[in-house]
Amino acid sequence: MPAFPTAARAALGDTQLRRNLAHATHTIRDKRAKVVAEVEDWEDLRLAGAGVKEAALRDLATHLETLEASLVRAGATVHWARDAEEACAIVARVAHDHGADEVVKVKSMATAEIGLNEALEAEGIAAWETDLAELIVQLGEDLPSHILVPAIHRNRAEVREIFLRRMAAVGRPAPADLTDEPAVLAGAAREHLREKFLRAKVGVSGANFAVADTGTLVVVESEGNGRMCLTLPDVLVSVVGIEKVVATWSDLDPMLRLLPRSSTGERMNPYTSTWSGVTPGDGPQEVHVVLLDNGRTRALADDVGRQALRCIRCSACLNVCPVYERVGGHAYGSVYPGPIGAILNPLLRGVSDEQTASLPYASSLCGACFEVCPVRIDIPSVLVDQRAAVVDSHRGDRVPKAEAVAMRAAAWAFSDARRLAWAEKASGLGGRVLRRFGRTSLPGGRAAAGRLPGPGAAWTGARDLPAPPEESFRAWWDRTDGGRHEGEGPE
Ligand code: SF4
């Protein structure tokens, strides 16, 4: 994937995408605001939610061991996966052990994060997404663009076209008279998926929460497809990030009140499935739980960034983010887009590659993401901290970046009063020249530099550089004696 600025520039040129995104994010945002306003103690609830997750993270190792013991007691098999490769290999092995060449999947960020579908395909196993939006993305051979609504960038006409074009190749075809009415499209998806639900021997899920003391996994969803995946196949494999653990069953209380209002703008989500291991004669008779690290312990070790592991993937921060709203999820190059993706990806993977290192800058730092986050993750602070991590990672570069050279020059000028005075004079002169010869001006008439050549091109390519004032503050102070002789113009 290209770095964020490159990908964002391409996305900004797609007017249909921007229309679809603006419509969808505003609709969900307004719905959320209404149902949140109904809850008098919403701020207390946020504090409680943050407290539950923070307490679980503080003693993560103990809670995970308790979870493992509880799950094993309930008849599940627990696997530990350090990274994506290990996790995918475990799921493939379970499917092979049962002679399965296909699995049905509940929508799961963790399995998308580890590229499970692609890994299973390489092993000759087809993974069918059963969430409607995920199905649209899969059939469209596309990438998810939103945590909650992965096909947010598609409109109804596009969905109809995808169903007509692709469904027949992978199962039951869409009816020839398919219209773009949402209910008709959902009906076609239901018919298409039903045969897959009834045929599959293995189901794959994630989990929204994992309760340590009871060994219970929880999936929260709106369509009921998840419940079908969790109950119909003989074998169930759940891939669960280690940060999903909470200590006790009662810890679910604030979480299950915060999540639906923050994500879909509903007072309660339609389906909450909980399961603990195996129940003889009912549901899957073989249950595997893969506890996934994949960078989470790395994030946990980061004093400022560890709060990102509190995330319950509600997507509220995406829907209020002015940057996300304009570029959509693909520009972030990850299954975790938007403000949470801009911090989570660097925390999980480090900032050594150019694409991940560009993400902490994909924000205006307006703070709207923190305001809506149900578990009070201070995303703007983590973004600033991650920007510092990116800068630190370049300190030893043999050829310093233009920004580093500019900062060193600024430090040199600021460390000596005479140098600073000289720099102020030079900048005033620059301002005068710009005012006389510059061809660009800002709203209000202030002169500005256009796109600069050389190292300044990247910076000025996306920003205005206003002409510096002709007279510096210190020169003004000297001239007017601190404002006592105001009204005398500069020489
Ligand atoms: S960071 Fe907060 S608002 Fe964003 S998805 Fe996670 S929990 Fe929701």
Residues whose N, C-alpha, C, O or C-beta is under 5 A from the ligand:
A	BS01	SF4	C311 I312 R313 C314 S315 A316 C317 I340 C369 V372 C373 P374 V375 I377
